[in-house]
Amino acid sequence: MVGRNHAQAAAFRDVVISGLGFILPHADTPDDVWHHLGSGLSQLSQLPATLRGQTGVHSAGRIHVFHHQRYVPGLPDGFAKRYSRDILIVLSAVRNAALDAGLDHITPDRTGVVASSARGPVEWWSQTASGRTFNPDVPPISVTQSIFASLPGTPAALSAVQLGARGLVTTIANACVGGHQALGIAAHELQESRADVMFVVGHELPLVPELLQLYSSPGSSVLTRETEPQRAIRPYDVHRDGFALGEGAVVMVLERAPHALARGARPYASLRAYHSINEAAHATRMDLSGRTSATMMNQALDATGRAPHDLDYICGHGTATRYNDVAESRALSHLFGPRRSTWAPLGSIKPIYGHLLGAAGLMNCAAIALMLRHQCLAPTINCEIAEPECDHDHVTEGPRPGKVQLALSLSFAIGSQSSAVVLEAAA
């Protein structure tokens, strides 16, 4: 067992998730996303040759068809032609989240937007630099009209304009922990009563040749070479060979519980704690012993007055890479002790939509919120023969109905940064 230290983890009272919004491959509603997650239906597909080039990368979670008019029909064409696909996808997901939350109107000065994107407008930059069009339906915006398209903070800023939100608006770019950090910042705004409603956005469109080359180069080589997309990501499996990238937007509406109750909202879950640490150690990975991660998890739970044995599920980073999966399992051994029968299930949702980078932590939390709502654990697909060190409960048999009260989301990022979020079923 790891020592229980009172630490820097932040605990939250009366912060609830009242809405979810998505634009993902073949999914734009919470019901769609739950159908894919709960049934273990991968939405990864074959990459076109124009994107994969000579990288040996075949699969990704790619949005094939998207028309913003379906979601934001009031957006004038004169504006839309200056907005990148990234911006339009985020605006659409934000609108979906507002509808799901039942927010017919907001108090402008008490509503804000916090976003996370690891790479920002990389699709626009790639197309502009190369002169190539990856999607004939979405031609590149000319440099002379690209003030909005070229800025990483524009999706959040224009979302605030769309909503009429005059509270805090900002965008984080901090690799895979950014989504959790965005949640933490937004929850602090609510906790300190500076806001009643916060929209938290994760967005990423990384499917460009340059990033595929970067992540598949011999120096990094974290992308799977699997040719069958639905089997491309195999978390915790002995034959795992990396992840596939995904694209899309995930939006979570956080709200002060009394505000949500007053308007009759039905929350998905309560946000109980957030913790983010920087090991200042290895440049690319977390502590492989698992001790640092276990301490972080313990501190996050400790902030809420809960213990490891109270956990019903852990949604891991689960990248199916050489080190990540083993390090997560080692962390559980320090957190729970040697008896694997006492460990909470550790799962990964990345085989369904791919690795969303700056949106990955938020996607994990949205998945947990859906599991808490449906009282059912989503399966970890493609884990068939577990790595010996990872041979414990991964919910490999399919969806697992049962009592799901408390869950933890994990994220790990380049630069030896890690984060955790504790979520609880809504009262």
Steps between C-alpha positions, in 0.01 A plus 500: 500500500612852428502744789191722517627854476293815516623663182435751227201318353191719472167381634173642370159535660179536302658485153302282261517394136166610357561454126717325244564594138690310231613508142685169458518233230139385447391659828351837589276419799559342842282209390722440196815513711358269764390253232856484366669491842256269674487254211872516430456616140819654363449797269853493361533477123757473222698814429515617138837480329517880477528514877695190594767535228794269566461497877365146531209639702164368379234589755349797679178628651402727212185707449402423143193718461433825681276790406485782752164625368330212679621625838543876465251588224502869592870547426529739202686356201728804501626398843506126438729531198764655726467230766709183484351154543644506852299811591180375339523162672550666839212743449279204410603294803447799729150548361431128552618525862278801571200314358581187701528708818167667425659845515251713312670813629802591711604786725779645283725631779479168684577267210845416363689271262825311568648292218785254450679419175849354484573603141258782427422579133749248362269397216482857369876551534574171323267572209623858467868405506461210257234645271313169523132442574434198721123525469351635174191613690713727719756691291775683688427855607726747327770669705335837442183382678648279770521715812251268671618171349864548598455568872481214755269695730240587237267200550451594867470871427243453224312251717468774761372736232246239387383444858516864606732395785698786658673304775848347485600384150834329447673210322763263641759324287662244728496170317290221649447652846344816355145367508520425872662836566221677309248321723692607809511866397130501414405330826698760696296775333185330625636414843601861559156613379648702214273310262186288498568315173826409327541333162811280489615413148753248373575513129760348272536449125847343481454285188756669277807345334748689717359368829467148366866517399597644838324236707608211277868598465761261642570747782145487632314217324186500714246453219369152427580330169189281521322490163155408636362826651262343753793311652748783474527584871553211744536643852678286758533214247826314457488571124430874529706721272373853561199721447315659211420870495145627512331828417198688622363713783371413846314756711397474862265744672601554863252671725457597861268237644250750651478675162437170321244394762314829476440455129411133525810357330589132532878477553707215364746505790672711763859619462668427832872561458776589257876459532781578257867442569830561326775253584770717336669171418502310171432715196243272339344262750372453853680323784504139382501360853141618540568651843456862392174425321371307801581790729319740266191276497508464876527875545206562268288251695625635832378847404146360488532295818486177302737204481619277213261219597209741438579509127277305265695574182813669368498634144868479416700690244528157336703587191608143418861618494797316642532693825164663576293188556753328724560817704126536564476142623805548722331807645200289597727259686626789712154648540310184597770259611605162356159327509371558146152388596467826698589727208235708330462423128741695281372575150579690183254658255761596239423206268158655433588850372880503507737721698357853505817654650392829663140376515589154636458580870165665438390203287590269790290709739207514259518121467499462879203738525310276259597188695376663821174602330440150360643312799706285266874471430608525138726218382866530406496346155791323327662396829512126433824376656601737777862598550609304813540817707160621374318175567213627713142622455452693172129429436582296191180295500281783366285761674480437874182624673523558873541764767733772380529779757857634496748505211837648415636630168874498429710691247873500435687744278835566344728682744419257785171668584206309643146578608199341663131589533256341746135474394203374699150397402251783529292501816 
